Amino acid sequence: MQRYQAEVTALKRGYASENCRINNMLGHPVAIVPITHVSSRHFAEYRNNRLKKVGPDTVRRELTIFRHCFEISRKEWGIPLDKNPLHDIRFPAPGLPREERLSEEGEANLYKAISELKNQQVASIIVLAIETGMRRSEILSLRWKDVDLGKGTVRLHQTKNGRPRTVPLTPRAIEEFMRVERTGDSVFSVSCNAVHLSWNRLRIRAQLEGLRFHDLRHEAISRFFELGLSIPEVALISGHRDTKMLMRYTHIRPESISEKLARMTKTSAA
C-alpha cells in the first residue's frame, strides 16, 4: 500500500485525499497481514468492521483502492498472487444520493452568514460554488487569465476528470468576480484547508450543520435544470460525461415542476 501511494496515488490529480485515505486504511489490522496469507476473508471482515463506523460509499472507495493495488501488484510488480482477493467479496451497495436542498429560510440564513464573513475571498468562493456548480478545488485553481467577464465564462484547466471545460457564468457570478480584489495571477490566494474550516464555522452559524460544501454543487445543478436548461447544457457546465451520474446530482423540487405545469397549462389554454 505504501508503494502504491508513492507510485500510483502520487500521480493522481486527487492524490492528497487518497493519500490521507490510505494512511487511515494502513491503521487497520488487515494492513499487517502477510501478503502470502491475505485472503478474501480478511477484506470481508474489513468491510463489515468499517460499515459499523462509516457509510457504504466510503467503504466502496476504500475497497476499490485495495482492489486496484492488488491488480498493480500482480500485473506490474511481479508479486506472486494467484488472484486478487478483492474479486471474491461483495462491495456494499451504493448509498442513496444526497437530496439536500436549500429551503428559502436556509438560503436566507446562509447568505446572512456569508455577508458576516471577515474573509471576503471565502465569501466569494461560496457564492461562486452556488452560482456555477464548480467544485471547491476548481474554484481555488482559477487564474485571472482564464476569467473572461466580457464573454461571461471561465476556463477550467484542472478538473476532476482531467478534461478542461469552459463554464458559463450567471449575472450574479459575474458580479461576484468583480468584487474579488486582484492581487496576483491566481483569483484566490486562500488555502483549501482555510475554506474548509471557514465553511464548518459558517454552516453552524447558519444552522445548516448537515449541509456539506459539496452540496452546493448539487444545489447549483438542480437550479440549472429548474431554469429550463437541457441535459447537454447542464453537463457542459458541470463537466459530467455520464448522464446517470449527472442525475444523481439533480434534485428538482416537485413544486417547481408544479409551477411549470401551471404555466404550460395557462399558455395552452390561451
Contacts in CASP RR format, 6 or more apart in sequence:
PFRMAT RR
TARGET T0000
AUTHOR 0000-0000-0000
METHOD contacts of the structure
MODEL  1
MQRYQAEVTALKRGYASENCRINNMLGHPVAIVPITHVSSRHFAEYRNNR
LKKVGPDTVRRELTIFRHCFEISRKEWGIPLDKNPLHDIRFPAPGLPREE
RLSEEGEANLYKAISELKNQQVASIIVLAIETGMRRSEILSLRWKDVDLG
KGTVRLHQTKNGRPRTVPLTPRAIEEFMRVERTGDSVFSVSCNAVHLSWN
RLRIRAQLEGLRFHDLRHEAISRFFELGLSIPEVALISGHRDTKMLMRYT
HIRPESISEKLARMTKTSAA
1 22 0 8 1.000
1 25 0 8 1.000
1 26 0 8 1.000
1 31 0 8 1.000
1 69 0 8 1.000
2 26 0 8 1.000
3 77 0 8 1.000
4 22 0 8 1.000
4 65 0 8 1.000
4 68 0 8 1.000
4 69 0 8 1.000
4 72 0 8 1.000
5 19 0 8 1.000
5 22 0 8 1.000
8 68 0 8 1.000
8 69 0 8 1.000
8 72 0 8 1.000
9 15 0 8 1.000
9 18 0 8 1.000
9 19 0 8 1.000
9 22 0 8 1.000
10 19 0 8 1.000
12 18 0 8 1.000
13 158 0 8 1.000
13 160 0 8 1.000
13 162 0 8 1.000
14 160 0 8 1.000
18 65 0 8 1.000
21 61 0 8 1.000
21 62 0 8 1.000
21 65 0 8 1.000
22 65 0 8 1.000
25 31 0 8 1.000
25 62 0 8 1.000
25 65 0 8 1.000
25 66 0 8 1.000
28 46 0 8 1.000
28 49 0 8 1.000
28 50 0 8 1.000
30 38 0 8 1.000
30 42 0 8 1.000
30 43 0 8 1.000
30 45 0 8 1.000
30 46 0 8 1.000
33 42 0 8 1.000
35 79 0 8 1.000
35 81 0 8 1.000
38 85 0 8 1.000
39 85 0 8 1.000
40 85 0 8 1.000
40 86 0 8 1.000
40 87 0 8 1.000
40 88 0 8 1.000
40 89 0 8 1.000
42 85 0 8 1.000
43 63 0 8 1.000
43 66 0 8 1.000
43 85 0 8 1.000
43 86 0 8 1.000
43 89 0 8 1.000
44 89 0 8 1.000
44 90 0 8 1.000
46 62 0 8 1.000
46 63 0 8 1.000
47 59 0 8 1.000
47 63 0 8 1.000
47 89 0 8 1.000
47 90 0 8 1.000
47 91 0 8 1.000
47 92 0 8 1.000
50 58 0 8 1.000
50 59 0 8 1.000
50 62 0 8 1.000
51 59 0 8 1.000
51 92 0 8 1.000
55 92 0 8 1.000
55 95 0 8 1.000
56 92 0 8 1.000
56 93 0 8 1.000
56 94 0 8 1.000
56 95 0 8 1.000
57 92 0 8 1.000
57 94 0 8 1.000
57 95 0 8 1.000
59 91 0 8 1.000
59 92 0 8 1.000
60 91 0 8 1.000
60 92 0 8 1.000
60 94 0 8 1.000
63 86 0 8 1.000
63 89 0 8 1.000
63 91 0 8 1.000
64 91 0 8 1.000
66 86 0 8 1.000
67 84 0 8 1.000
67 86 0 8 1.000
67 87 0 8 1.000
70 81 0 8 1.000
70 84 0 8 1.000
70 85 0 8 1.000
70 86 0 8 1.000
71 84 0 8 1.000
73 79 0 8 1.000
73 81 0 8 1.000
74 81 0 8 1.000
74 84 0 8 1.000
97 248 0 8 1.000
97 249 0 8 1.000
97 251 0 8 1.000
98 212 0 8 1.000
98 215 0 8 1.000
98 218 0 8 1.000
99 251 0 8 1.000
100 210 0 8 1.000
100 211 0 8 1.000
100 212 0 8 1.000
100 215 0 8 1.000
100 218 0 8 1.000
100 219 0 8 1.000
100 251 0 8 1.000
101 218 0 8 1.000
101 219 0 8 1.000
101 222 0 8 1.000
101 251 0 8 1.000
101 253 0 8 1.000
102 110 0 8 1.000
102 211 0 8 1.000
102 219 0 8 1.000
106 206 0 8 1.000
106 207 0 8 1.000
106 208 0 8 1.000
109 206 0 8 1.000
109 207 0 8 1.000
109 208 0 8 1.000
110 202 0 8 1.000
110 203 0 8 1.000
110 206 0 8 1.000
110 208 0 8 1.000
110 211 0 8 1.000
112 206 0 8 1.000
113 202 0 8 1.000
113 203 0 8 1.000
113 205 0 8 1.000
113 206 0 8 1.000
114 123 0 8 1.000
114 126 0 8 1.000
114 127 0 8 1.000
114 202 0 8 1.000
115 123 0 8 1.000
116 205 0 8 1.000
117 123 0 8 1.000
117 198 0 8 1.000
117 202 0 8 1.000
119 190 0 8 1.000
119 194 0 8 1.000
119 198 0 8 1.000
120 179 0 8 1.000
120 180 0 8 1.000
120 181 0 8 1.000
121 180 0 8 1.000
121 188 0 8 1.000
121 189 0 8 1.000
121 190 0 8 1.000
122 190 0 8 1.000
122 194 0 8 1.000
122 195 0 8 1.000
122 198 0 8 1.000
122 199 0 8 1.000
124 176 0 8 1.000
124 177 0 8 1.000
124 179 0 8 1.000
124 180 0 8 1.000
124 188 0 8 1.000
125 136 0 8 1.000
125 139 0 8 1.000
125 140 0 8 1.000
125 188 0 8 1.000
125 190 0 8 1.000
125 195 0 8 1.000
126 199 0 8 1.000
126 202 0 8 1.000
126 213 0 8 1.000
126 216 0 8 1.000
127 172 0 8 1.000
127 173 0 8 1.000
127 176 0 8 1.000
128 134 0 8 1.000
128 139 0 8 1.000
128 173 0 8 1.000
128 176 0 8 1.000
128 177 0 8 1.000
129 135 0 8 1.000
129 136 0 8 1.000
129 139 0 8 1.000
129 213 0 8 1.000
129 216 0 8 1.000
129 217 0 8 1.000
129 220 0 8 1.000
130 216 0 8 1.000
130 219 0 8 1.000
130 220 0 8 1.000
131 169 0 8 1.000
131 170 0 8 1.000
131 172 0 8 1.000
131 173 0 8 1.000
131 176 0 8 1.000
131 220 0 8 1.000
132 139 0 8 1.000
132 154 0 8 1.000
132 167 0 8 1.000
132 169 0 8 1.000
132 170 0 8 1.000
132 173 0 8 1.000
132 220 0 8 1.000
132 237 0 8 1.000
133 167 0 8 1.000
133 216 0 8 1.000
133 217 0 8 1.000
133 220 0 8 1.000
133 221 0 8 1.000
133 237 0 8 1.000
133 238 0 8 1.000
134 156 0 8 1.000
134 167 0 8 1.000
134 217 0 8 1.000
135 159 0 8 1.000
135 160 0 8 1.000
135 214 0 8 1.000
135 217 0 8 1.000
136 192 0 8 1.000
136 195 0 8 1.000
136 213 0 8 1.000
136 214 0 8 1.000
137 158 0 8 1.000
137 160 0 8 1.000
137 192 0 8 1.000
138 156 0 8 1.000
138 158 0 8 1.000
138 159 0 8 1.000
138 160 0 8 1.000
139 187 0 8 1.000
139 188 0 8 1.000
140 188 0 8 1.000
140 190 0 8 1.000
140 192 0 8 1.000
140 195 0 8 1.000
141 156 0 8 1.000
141 157 0 8 1.000
141 158 0 8 1.000
142 154 0 8 1.000
142 156 0 8 1.000
142 186 0 8 1.000
142 187 0 8 1.000
142 188 0 8 1.000
143 185 0 8 1.000
143 186 0 8 1.000
143 187 0 8 1.000
144 182 0 8 1.000
144 184 0 8 1.000
144 185 0 8 1.000
144 186 0 8 1.000
144 187 0 8 1.000
145 185 0 8 1.000
146 154 0 8 1.000
146 155 0 8 1.000
146 156 0 8 1.000
146 157 0 8 1.000
147 154 0 8 1.000
147 155 0 8 1.000
147 177 0 8 1.000
147 187 0 8 1.000
148 154 0 8 1.000
148 155 0 8 1.000
149 169 0 8 1.000
149 174 0 8 1.000
149 177 0 8 1.000
149 178 0 8 1.000
152 168 0 8 1.000
152 169 0 8 1.000
152 174 0 8 1.000
153 166 0 8 1.000
153 167 0 8 1.000
153 168 0 8 1.000
153 169 0 8 1.000
154 166 0 8 1.000
154 167 0 8 1.000
154 169 0 8 1.000
155 164 0 8 1.000
155 165 0 8 1.000
155 166 0 8 1.000
155 167 0 8 1.000
156 164 0 8 1.000
156 165 0 8 1.000
156 166 0 8 1.000
156 167 0 8 1.000
157 164 0 8 1.000
159 165 0 8 1.000
159 239 0 8 1.000
161 239 0 8 1.000
161 241 0 8 1.000
163 239 0 8 1.000
163 241 0 8 1.000
165 236 0 8 1.000
165 239 0 8 1.000
166 236 0 8 1.000
167 237 0 8 1.000
168 236 0 8 1.000
168 237 0 8 1.000
169 177 0 8 1.000
177 187 0 8 1.000
180 187 0 8 1.000
180 188 0 8 1.000
183 189 0 8 1.000
195 213 0 8 1.000
196 213 0 8 1.000
199 213 0 8 1.000
203 209 0 8 1.000
203 210 0 8 1.000
203 211 0 8 1.000
217 238 0 8 1.000
217 249 0 8 1.000
218 249 0 8 1.000
218 250 0 8 1.000
218 251 0 8 1.000
221 234 0 8 1.000
221 237 0 8 1.000
221 238 0 8 1.000
221 246 0 8 1.000
221 249 0 8 1.000
221 250 0 8 1.000
222 249 0 8 1.000
222 250 0 8 1.000
222 251 0 8 1.000
222 252 0 8 1.000
222 253 0 8 1.000
224 233 0 8 1.000
224 234 0 8 1.000
224 237 0 8 1.000
225 234 0 8 1.000
225 250 0 8 1.000
225 252 0 8 1.000
226 252 0 8 1.000
226 253 0 8 1.000
226 256 0 8 1.000
229 237 0 8 1.000
231 243 0 8 1.000
231 246 0 8 1.000
234 240 0 8 1.000
234 246 0 8 1.000
234 250 0 8 1.000
235 241 0 8 1.000
235 243 0 8 1.000
235 246 0 8 1.000
238 246 0 8 1.000
238 249 0 8 1.000
240 246 0 8 1.000
240 249 0 8 1.000
END
